[in-house]
Amino acid sequence: AQKVTQAQTEISVVEKEDVTLDCVYETRDTTYYLFWYKQPPSGELVFLIRRNSFDEQNEISGRYSWNFQKSTSSFNFTITASQVVDSAVYFCALRVAYGGSQGNLIFGKGTKLSVKP
Amino acid sequence: GAGVSQSPSNKVTEKGKDVELRCDPISGHTALYWYRQSLGQGLEFLIYFQGNSAPDKSGLPSDRFSAERTGGSVSTLTIQRTQQEDSAVYLCASSLGSFGRAEETQYFGPGTRLLVL
């Protein structure tokens, strides 16, 4: 069975602080994909990044960076110099490549990030 | 181009009534997914369509829930004899639907907020 754990339910930071959102996943599959989505107060899930299980290169996109470590089954997300507009709920998700449930994303419970001015 | 659209954006109904929720995927996307987001359960997969067929209905919580897709485009999720526990946000997503679909990014609509009184 697959599972995604986001242990941090809520995080509050002050603008310009760096913040890391943790994601730990469980799967026995060797081929899988990991995703991060952002859900602002408007409610729509916005895609941020996708990684496959064979590519452990970390990625940076502007103020966002992702650290994928298979050894610890983690896919953590860091926001550098946070801004108020970063306030949202962030979801980590897993999708396996094979098997009956390959159609669906398995989501963590989400981490609510509040960035205060 | 246009994203995934859903209607209605909000729906209030009385217990026991039937409701229909509509999803219009991104043009050209052959794969379509329904998810449910509730406070207690987080984001849960309901059903997946490839074209007009539904190879994975494993997430539908009961036989009161059904979905169809016609013309490979619009999908309707129907909940019969609604119960209060059906209150949630129902999210629709679509992806290209090509062979390697497990790695495809799912793009989400704004959701329909259903409240059953």
Chai-1 contact restraints between the chains, C-beta under 6 A:
chainA,res_idxA,chainB,res_idxB,connection_type,confidence,min_distance_angstrom,max_distance_angstrom,comment,restraint_id
A,Y33,B,E103,contact,1.0,0.0,6.0,A-B,restraint_1
A,G43,B,P110,contact,1.0,0.0,6.0,A-B,restraint_2
A,G43,B,G111,contact,1.0,0.0,6.0,A-B,restraint_3
A,E44,B,P110,contact,1.0,0.0,6.0,A-B,restraint_4
A,L45,B,F108,contact,1.0,0.0,6.0,A-B,restraint_5
A,F47,B,T105,contact,1.0,0.0,6.0,A-B,restraint_6
A,R50,B,T105,contact,1.0,0.0,6.0,A-B,restraint_7
A,R95,B,A102,contact,1.0,0.0,6.0,A-B,restraint_8
A,A97,B,A102,contact,1.0,0.0,6.0,A-B,restraint_9
A,Q102,B,A102,contact,1.0,0.0,6.0,A-B,restraint_10
A,G103,B,Y48,contact,1.0,0.0,6.0,A-B,restraint_11
A,G103,B,D56,contact,1.0,0.0,6.0,A-B,restraint_12
A,N104,B,F45,contact,1.0,0.0,6.0,A-B,restraint_13
A,F107,B,L43,contact,1.0,0.0,6.0,A-B,restraint_14
A,K109,B,G42,contact,1.0,0.0,6.0,A-B,restraint_15
